[in-house]
Amino acid sequence: MSELKDKIRADLKTAMLAKDKGRTGTIRMLLAAIQGEETTGAKHEASDEEILKVIAREIKKRRESAQIYTDNNRPELAETELAEIAVLEDYQPAQLDDAAVAALVDAAVATVAADAGVAPAEVSMKQMGQVMKVATESAAGQVDGKRLSTAVRAALG
């Protein structure tokens, strides 16, 4: 079993003992999402990388829901979603700052340029998919996909 999944299960027990209903519910939802990931396709034990992807996906869902609730004047529901995001973010690696994201994108562009045998300045929007693939692998869950995509667009602009 993965270390991250063990930590999540231990945190569930702690939250249950502390009678923290919000945290308990969020962690249970996360474990259900992980179990769903493990049972889709061929049954397998989820690795830490797969669990990080599930966590990122769940955070994205909650951000979108919170935005919709805010747009529709339902701040109490948006607060609930934001509280769940705070719990889920505890399991993500530390997020990169803007300078680190820019450096990561520059390195990804240089890698794609080297593979194509051209200068980094010659990499264009046509290779955005290749740059995103390299940058996403390098980021390893440390940056939101939308933020990374925006940085790549700016670099290739």
N, C-alpha and C positions, 0 to 999 in steps of 0.2 A: 504494500500500500504506500502511496506517496506521502511524503512528509507534510505537504500542505493539507492534504485531506485529513491526516491525523490531527493537525493543528485545528482545523475547522471543527472536527468532531469534539475535540477537547474543549474548544470555546463554546460549543453548544451546551455541553454539560455544565460548564461554569455559568453560562447565562441562565440555564434552567434553575440551577441552585440559587442564583441571585434573584430569581423571579423577574427577570428583565424580559418582559413580553415582546417588546419591539425587536430587541436583538435576537431573541430566541426564534421568532417568526422569520426574520431575515436569514438567519443561518440555516434554518430548516429549508427555506426556499432555495438557498444556494446548494445545499446537499441534494435536493430533489433535481435541480438543474444538472448537477454533476452526474447523478445517477442516470438521468435522461441521456446525457452525452455518452455514458458508458454502455448503454443498451441499444443505441442506434447503430445500425449496421452490424458489424461483427462484435460480439460481446468482448469487452476488454476492460482492463483496469486503467482508469484515466491517469496520465502522467501529470506532473506538475505543470508542464507547458500547456497541456489541454485544459487543465483546471484554470490556469490564468486566462486563457481565451474565454472560458465560460464566464468567469468573473467580469472580464471586460465587456462581454456581451450583455450581461445582466445590468451592469452600470449604465451602459448606453441605453438600454430599454427604460431604465428609471429616469435618466436625464430627459429623454423624449417625453415620457409621461408627465414629469414635473413641468416641463415647458407647456404642454397641452393644458394641464390643470391651471397653470398661471394665466395662460391666454384666455381661458374660459372663466376667470374669476373664482377659482376654487382653491384658495391658498392653503386651506387645511389639508387637502389631499396632496398638494405639491409638497408641503412640509413632510408628510409621511414618506414620500418618495425620496426626498433629500436626506432624511434620516437613514433610510435603507442604503443609500449611496455611501454615507459616512461609514456604515458598518462594513460594506463590501470593500471599500478602499483600504481597510486595514489589512487585507490579504493581497493587495497588489504591491509590486516592488515600487520603490520611490520613483516618482515621475521626474522626467528630465526637464530642465529649465530651457528657455528659448535658445540660449547660446549653445547648449549641448545638442539640442535638436538640429540647429543649423550646422554644427560640426558633423553630426551623424549623416545629414543629407549630403553635405559636401563629400564625405567619404564614400557614400553610396554612388554619387555621380562619378567620382574618380574611378571606382570599381567598374562601373558599367562602361566608362570611356576606355579603360584598359582592356576590358574584354572585347570591345568593338575595335580596338586599335586606333582610336582617335583621341584628340585632346579633349579634356573635360569641358571646355567652352563649346565644343561642337555637339555635345549631347543636347538633344532637343525634346520637345513635348512628345515626339513620336516614341521615345524610349521611357516615357513616364512609368509605364507598367514595370519595366525592368528595374528602374531606380526604386520604385515603391517596394518591390519584392526584396531587394537587397536591404533597403532601409528598415523594413518591417522585421526582417530576420535579425538585424543588428539591434533593434530597439528592444526586442524580447519583452513586450508588455510594459515598457517604461514610458510610452507615449501613446496618446489616443490616436487612432487611425485618421480621424478627420484633421487633427492638428498636424500630423505628419504629412498628409496629403497636401495641405495648404502650404507647408514649408517646401515641399518638393516642387509644387507649381511655381512658387516664388523663385526658387533657385533656377528652374528651367525657363521661366518666363521669357 
